[in-house]
């Protein structure tokens, strides 16, 4: 369903970005006064983005690294920033009293006298939300925090280094300003949102962003197709990317079910890039040149992005960057196969041999093999 344009006269500080900002993730926010259109933007270096900071929490995983630091926390963001990441990715929702908070799940779980209770995050006010988990005030005890796994088990949300929940404003104020923010606009797949509701939520988020972002690079992204296009209509300052499973899961909304649909959605609505599940790209590598020809950036997410070899192949394929959980391991691997001086030379127009000298036949074979390996 086509959405009407939203009036945004009360949103401060709207700037214009070039029509092809996707070519440079480093230009995720342009300074005021930047020209509306640039004839050519230089490609940025291959980007590494920390997933929910220094990695998501997988409580049932045997890998202790997946329980090292509380995800989506100020501590996790700053820990990720100790490594050469370009952005941290995190999930933003809006509380009942209109405060943007950082939390991934649709529901929050706790236990009281042996009874588990579950509440929708967006139906809590800010004070209620912050009452879960560790507290900032010394001596104050928060509600026990539980989490439901994908297989339905409910586990104590225990991590080695815990941290209180935070608001979007706190993240801007307390996270190193050099670190870019990939703000995922989080919505429930099982709910239907009206245009006015989406616009209200996004305007609440934008108010905080425009007040506190300053020169910090920002990328917005969302799996919710209408939220992405409404955010694009609400502002021209920051690029908006469409998140997609690329067909690895099927939804009632056809726009979410393939890379081709994602390309169409971006081009129809002026979005600047796609963030795809990496398996979808490996299964359909021919989509990459179509995405590039459409002047769109391409990032990926998924468990395979914690495998250095899979990240390396994506670099060879021309993907712009990866969202990863194992921040230290992947940034170390990327630094080994990407020479910053070489990339700087490439950005200046030189073309040194920074990648393996595959013949066209060898590269074609590799691209045919990968989809078979990930089926």
C-alpha positions as CSV (number, residue, x, y, z in Angstrom):
1,X,0.0,0.0,0.0
2,X,1.4,3.3,-1.0
3,X,1.9,5.7,1.9
4,X,1.3,9.4,1.7
5,X,4.1,11.9,2.3
6,X,4.4,13.0,5.9
7,X,4.6,16.7,6.9
8,X,7.8,17.4,8.8
9,X,7.9,21.1,9.3
10,X,8.6,20.6,13.0
11,X,11.7,18.4,12.5
12,X,14.8,20.5,12.9
13,X,18.0,20.5,10.9
14,X,17.1,18.7,7.7
15,X,20.0,18.6,5.3
16,X,20.3,17.2,1.8
17,X,22.5,14.3,0.9
18,X,23.8,13.4,-2.6
19,X,21.5,11.2,-4.6
20,X,24.2,8.5,-4.6
21,X,25.5,8.5,-1.0
22,X,25.5,4.8,-1.0
23,X,28.9,4.8,-2.6
24,X,30.5,6.0,0.6
25,X,29.6,4.7,4.0
26,X,32.1,7.2,5.3
27,X,29.7,9.9,4.0
28,X,26.8,8.6,6.1
29,X,26.3,12.1,7.2
30,X,27.4,15.1,5.1
31,X,28.3,18.4,6.7
32,X,25.9,21.3,6.4
33,X,26.2,23.1,3.1
34,X,27.3,20.0,1.2
35,X,26.3,20.2,-2.4
36,X,23.0,18.4,-3.2
37,X,24.5,16.2,-5.9
38,X,28.1,15.1,-6.4
39,X,29.1,13.7,-9.8
40,X,31.2,11.0,-8.2
41,X,31.7,9.8,-4.6
42,X,34.9,7.9,-3.8
43,X,34.2,4.4,-2.5
44,X,34.8,4.0,1.2
45,X,36.9,1.2,2.7
46,X,35.3,-2.2,3.5
47,X,33.3,-1.5,6.6
48,X,33.1,-3.7,9.7
49,X,30.0,-3.0,11.9
50,X,29.6,-4.4,15.5
51,X,26.3,-6.2,15.9
52,X,24.4,-4.8,18.9
53,X,27.8,-3.4,19.9
54,X,30.5,-6.0,20.5
55,X,28.1,-8.9,19.6
56,X,24.7,-10.2,20.3
57,X,24.0,-12.4,23.4
58,X,23.3,-16.0,22.4
59,X,22.5,-17.4,25.9
60,X,22.3,-21.0,24.8
61,X,25.5,-20.9,22.8
62,X,28.5,-23.0,24.0
63,X,30.7,-20.1,22.8
64,X,31.4,-17.9,25.8
65,X,32.1,-14.9,23.5
66,X,28.4,-14.7,22.8
67,X,27.8,-14.1,26.5
68,X,30.8,-11.8,27.2
69,X,29.1,-8.4,27.4
70,X,25.4,-7.3,27.6
71,X,24.3,-6.6,24.0
72,X,22.9,-3.2,23.1
73,X,24.5,-1.5,26.0
74,X,26.8,1.5,26.4
75,X,29.5,-0.8,27.7
76,X,29.2,-3.1,24.6
77,X,29.3,-0.1,22.2
78,X,32.4,1.3,23.7
79,X,34.1,-2.1,23.9
80,X,33.5,-2.5,20.2
81,X,34.9,0.9,19.6
82,X,38.3,-0.3,21.0
83,X,38.7,-2.1,17.7
84,X,38.7,-0.7,14.1
85,X,35.0,-0.9,13.5
86,X,33.2,1.8,11.5
87,X,29.8,1.6,13.1
88,X,27.9,-0.2,15.9
89,X,24.5,-1.5,15.0
90,X,21.7,-1.5,17.5
91,X,17.9,-1.7,17.8
92,X,15.7,1.3,18.7
93,X,12.1,1.1,20.0
94,X,10.0,3.8,21.5
95,X,8.4,3.5,24.9
96,X,4.8,4.3,25.8
97,X,5.8,7.7,27.0
98,X,7.8,8.5,23.8
99,X,11.4,7.8,24.8
100,X,13.6,6.0,22.2
101,X,15.3,3.1,24.0
102,X,17.8,0.5,22.8
103,X,16.5,-3.1,23.0
104,X,16.2,-5.9,20.5
105,X,13.3,-8.1,21.6
106,X,9.6,-7.3,21.2
107,X,8.9,-8.6,24.7
108,X,10.8,-8.3,28.0
109,X,10.6,-11.2,30.5
110,X,11.1,-11.3,34.3
111,X,10.3,-13.6,37.2
112,X,8.6,-12.8,40.5
113,X,8.0,-15.5,43.2
114,X,8.6,-18.2,40.7
115,X,6.1,-16.8,38.2
116,X,7.4,-15.6,34.8
117,X,5.8,-12.5,33.3
118,X,6.2,-11.1,29.8
119,X,5.4,-7.5,28.7
120,X,5.6,-5.8,25.3
121,X,8.5,-3.3,25.4
122,X,6.6,-0.5,23.7
123,X,3.8,-0.8,26.2
124,X,6.2,0.1,29.1
125,X,7.0,3.7,30.1
126,X,10.7,4.6,30.4
127,X,10.9,4.1,34.2
128,X,9.3,0.6,33.9
129,X,11.8,-0.4,31.2
130,X,14.8,0.8,33.1
131,X,13.7,-1.1,36.2
132,X,14.8,-4.4,34.6
133,X,18.3,-5.8,35.0
134,X,21.3,-4.1,36.6
135,X,20.6,-0.6,37.9
136,X,22.7,2.6,37.7
137,X,21.9,3.6,41.3
138,X,24.2,1.9,43.7
139,X,22.5,-0.5,46.0
140,X,19.3,-0.6,43.9
141,X,18.3,-4.1,42.6
142,X,16.4,-4.4,39.3
143,X,13.9,-7.0,38.2
144,X,15.6,-10.3,37.2
145,X,16.0,-10.4,33.4
146,X,15.1,-13.5,31.4
147,X,15.2,-14.2,27.7
148,X,13.3,-16.6,25.5
149,X,15.4,-18.5,22.9
150,X,14.3,-19.3,19.4
151,X,13.5,-22.8,20.5
152,X,11.1,-21.6,23.2
153,X,13.4,-22.1,26.2
154,X,13.5,-19.3,28.8
155,X,16.9,-18.7,30.3
156,X,18.4,-16.3,32.8
157,X,20.0,-13.4,30.9
158,X,23.4,-13.8,32.5
159,X,26.6,-12.4,30.9
160,X,30.1,-11.9,32.1
161,X,30.0,-8.1,32.0
162,X,26.6,-6.7,32.6
163,X,25.4,-3.2,32.1
164,X,22.1,-1.3,32.6
165,X,19.7,-0.7,29.8
166,X,20.1,2.7,28.0
167,X,18.2,5.2,26.0
168,X,19.2,6.5,22.5
169,X,20.1,9.8,24.1
170,X,22.5,8.1,26.5
171,X,24.2,6.3,23.6
172,X,24.9,9.6,21.9
173,X,26.2,11.2,25.1
174,X,28.3,8.3,26.4
175,X,29.7,6.4,23.4
176,X,32.8,7.7,21.7
177,X,31.8,10.2,19.1
178,X,34.1,8.7,16.4
179,X,31.9,5.6,16.3
180,X,29.1,5.6,13.7
181,X,25.6,4.4,14.6
182,X,23.7,2.0,12.4
183,X,20.3,2.6,14.0
184,X,17.8,-0.3,13.2
185,X,14.3,1.0,13.5
186,X,12.7,-2.0,15.3
187,X,9.1,-3.0,14.7
188,X,7.2,-6.2,15.4
189,X,6.7,-8.4,12.3
190,X,3.4,-9.6,13.7
191,X,1.8,-6.2,14.0
192,X,0.2,-3.9,11.4
193,X,1.3,-0.3,11.6
194,X,-0.7,2.6,10.3
195,X,1.1,5.5,8.5
196,X,0.4,7.9,11.3
197,X,1.8,5.5,14.0
198,X,5.0,4.9,12.0
199,X,5.5,8.7,11.5
200,X,5.0,9.4,15.1
201,X,7.5,6.8,16.3
202,X,10.1,7.9,13.7
203,X,9.7,11.6,14.5
204,X,10.3,10.8,18.2
205,X,13.5,9.0,17.2
206,X,14.6,11.8,14.8
207,X,14.1,14.5,17.5
208,X,16.8,12.7,19.6
209,X,19.1,12.1,16.6
210,X,19.0,15.7,15.4
211,X,19.6,17.0,18.9
212,X,22.5,14.8,19.9
213,X,24.1,13.3,16.8
214,X,26.3,16.3,15.9
215,X,29.0,15.0,13.4
216,X,28.5,11.3,14.2
217,X,28.0,9.2,11.1
218,X,24.4,7.7,11.1
219,X,22.7,5.0,9.0
220,X,19.1,4.1,9.5
221,X,17.8,0.6,8.6
222,X,14.6,-1.4,9.0
223,X,13.1,-4.7,8.1
224,X,9.7,-2.9,8.1
225,X,9.3,-1.7,4.5
226,X,6.9,1.1,5.2
227,X,9.0,2.4,8.1
228,X,12.1,2.6,5.8
229,X,10.2,4.6,3.2
230,X,8.6,6.9,5.8
231,X,12.0,7.6,7.4
232,X,13.3,8.5,4.0
233,X,10.4,10.9,3.4
234,X,10.8,12.5,6.9
235,X,14.5,13.5,6.4
236,X,17.2,13.8,3.8
237,X,20.2,14.0,6.2
238,X,21.0,10.4,6.8
239,X,20.9,7.4,4.5
240,X,18.2,4.8,5.0
241,X,18.9,1.1,4.2
242,X,16.3,-1.7,3.7
243,X,17.0,-4.8,5.8
244,X,16.0,-8.1,4.2
245,X,16.3,-11.8,4.7
246,X,16.5,-12.0,1.0
247,X,14.3,-15.0,0.7
248,X,15.9,-17.1,3.4
249,X,12.6,-16.7,5.3
250,X,9.2,-16.0,3.7
251,X,6.8,-13.2,4.8
252,X,3.3,-12.1,3.8
253,X,4.8,-8.9,2.5
254,X,6.4,-9.7,-0.9
255,X,8.8,-6.7,-0.5
256,X,10.7,-8.8,2.1
257,X,11.1,-12.0,0.2
258,X,14.0,-11.5,-2.3
259,X,16.9,-9.3,-3.1
260,X,15.2,-8.3,-6.4
261,X,12.2,-7.0,-4.3
262,X,14.6,-5.2,-2.0
263,X,16.2,-3.5,-5.0
264,X,12.8,-2.5,-6.3
265,X,11.7,-1.2,-2.9
266,X,14.9,0.9,-2.6
267,X,14.7,2.4,-6.1
268,X,11.0,3.1,-5.9
269,X,11.3,5.0,-2.6
270,X,14.8,6.6,-2.8
271,X,16.5,4.4,-0.2
272,X,20.2,4.3,-0.4
273,X,21.2,0.7,0.4
274,X,20.3,-2.9,1.3
275,X,21.4,-4.9,4.4
276,X,20.9,-8.5,3.5
277,X,21.3,-11.9,5.3
278,X,24.6,-13.0,3.9
279,X,23.3,-16.4,2.9
280,X,20.9,-14.7,0.5
281,X,23.8,-13.0,-1.2
282,X,25.9,-16.1,-1.4
283,X,22.9,-18.0,-2.9
284,X,22.3,-15.3,-5.5
285,X,25.7,-13.6,-6.2
286,X,24.3,-12.3,-9.5
287,X,22.3,-9.8,-7.5
288,X,25.5,-7.9,-6.5
289,X,26.2,-6.3,-9.9
290,X,22.5,-5.4,-10.1
291,X,22.6,-3.7,-6.7
292,X,25.8,-1.8,-7.7
293,X,24.3,-0.8,-11.1
294,X,21.3,0.6,-9.2
295,X,23.7,2.8,-7.2
296,X,22.9,1.1,-3.9
297,X,25.2,0.2,-1.1
298,X,25.2,-3.5,0.1
299,X,25.9,-4.6,3.7
300,X,25.3,-8.1,5.1
301,X,24.5,-9.7,8.5
302,X,24.3,-13.2,9.7
303,X,26.3,-16.0,11.5
304,X,28.5,-16.6,8.4
305,X,29.9,-13.1,9.0
306,X,31.7,-14.5,12.0
307,X,33.8,-16.6,9.7
308,X,36.8,-14.7,8.3
309,X,36.9,-16.7,5.0
310,X,33.2,-15.8,4.4
311,X,34.0,-12.1,5.0
312,X,37.0,-12.3,2.7
313,X,34.9,-13.7,-0.1
314,X,32.4,-10.8,0.4
315,X,35.3,-8.3,0.1
316,X,36.3,-10.0,-3.2
317,X,32.6,-9.8,-4.4
318,X,32.4,-6.1,-3.9
319,X,30.2,-6.0,-0.9
320,X,30.5,-2.7,1.1
321,X,30.7,-4.1,4.6
322,X,29.6,-6.7,7.2
323,X,27.8,-6.7,10.5
324,X,29.5,-9.1,12.9
325,X,29.4,-10.5,16.4
326,X,33.0,-11.5,16.8
327,X,34.3,-7.9,16.5
328,X,37.9,-8.6,17.6
329,X,38.4,-11.7,15.4
330,X,36.9,-10.2,12.2
331,X,38.6,-6.8,12.5
332,X,41.9,-8.6,12.9
333,X,41.1,-10.7,9.8
334,X,40.0,-7.8,7.7
335,X,43.2,-5.8,8.6
336,X,45.2,-8.7,7.3
337,X,43.6,-8.9,3.9
338,X,43.0,-5.2,3.4
339,X,45.9,-2.8,3.3
340,X,44.7,0.6,4.4
341,X,47.4,2.4,2.3
342,X,46.3,0.4,-0.7
343,X,42.6,1.3,-0.2
344,X,43.5,4.9,0.2
345,X,45.3,4.8,-3.1
346,X,42.3,3.1,-4.7
347,X,40.1,5.9,-3.3
348,X,42.4,8.4,-5.1
349,X,41.9,6.7,-8.4
350,X,44.9,4.4,-8.4
351,X,44.3,0.7,-8.9
352,X,47.1,-1.3,-7.2
353,X,46.7,-5.1,-7.0
354,X,45.1,-5.3,-3.5
355,X,43.1,-8.4,-4.3
356,X,44.1,-11.9,-5.4
357,X,44.7,-12.1,-9.1
358,X,41.9,-14.5,-10.0
359,X,41.3,-15.2,-13.6
360,X,37.7,-14.6,-14.8
361,X,37.2,-18.3,-15.1
362,X,38.4,-18.9,-11.5
363,X,36.2,-16.1,-10.1
364,X,33.2,-17.4,-12.1
365,X,33.8,-20.9,-10.6
366,X,34.0,-19.5,-7.1
367,X,30.7,-17.6,-7.5
368,X,29.0,-20.8,-8.9
369,X,30.3,-22.9,-6.0
370,X,29.3,-20.6,-3.1
371,X,25.5,-20.9,-3.6
372,X,25.9,-24.7,-3.6
373,X,27.8,-24.6,-0.3
374,X,25.2,-22.5,1.5
375,X,22.1,-24.4,0.4
